[in-house]
Amino acid sequence: MNKEANRVLNLLHKNERQWLSMAKDITHNSKVMPEDLIQDFYILVYNKISTDKLNFSEITYNSELNKTYVYKMIKNLFIDGVRKDKESRITYDLISTLKSDNEPYIDMEGIVDEIIDEFYWFDKKLFNLYRKKFHSIRKLSSATNISHVIVWRTINRCIKQIKKKINEKYRTW
């Protein structure tokens, strides 16, 4: 362990109760344990000092620990952990929702397909390309060499027709 890292960690350890109090305030409504957050903070500080991304003068002010700097580091560490956890939970929730509630989505797709089948052939082809492949009027326009104004008008007209027919047929939803 290098001397600067040892010096900073010893200084941090002297005020560990204060850091735990800060961590408890930050994590009060979460599943993260304050002790775990402080241990992760120590690891983060050690890694930053070892890679010269942090030095003793940045974490101290007049030979005292800069408590605001420490608080911000702990809070940012907590927020980063929550973001990672949230992303994994969102992915899991999305997958489970798609598996359990897939029927209404498929039914709505079928309804939209039935409505599109009633369109004029040009509108049907253009709208299906937009809906299933391109998702962008500009990309569709450049790929088909059709003016973007014509593409926009056609897509807009199709969307209005779909909304109108869904509202007429399924007012009970």
Sequence and secondary structure as in RCSB ss.txt:
>XXXX:A:sequence
MNKEANRVLNLLHKNERQWLSMAKDITHNSKVMPEDLIQDFYILVYNKISTDKLNFSEITYNSELNKTYVYKMIK
NLFIDGVRKDKESRITYDLISTLKSDNEPYIDMEGIVDEIIDEFYWFDKKLFNLYRKKFHSIRKLSSATNISHVI
VWRTINRCIKQIKKKINEKYRTW
>XXXX:A:secstr
  HHHHHHHHHHHHTHHHHHHHHHHHTTTSS  HHHHHHHHHHHHHHHHHTTSS HHHHEETTEE HHHHHHHHH
HHHHHHHHHHHHHHHHHHHHHHHHHSHHHHHHHHHHHHHHHHTS HHHHHHHHHIIIII  HHHHHHHHT  HHH
HHHHHHHHHHHHHHHHHHH TT 
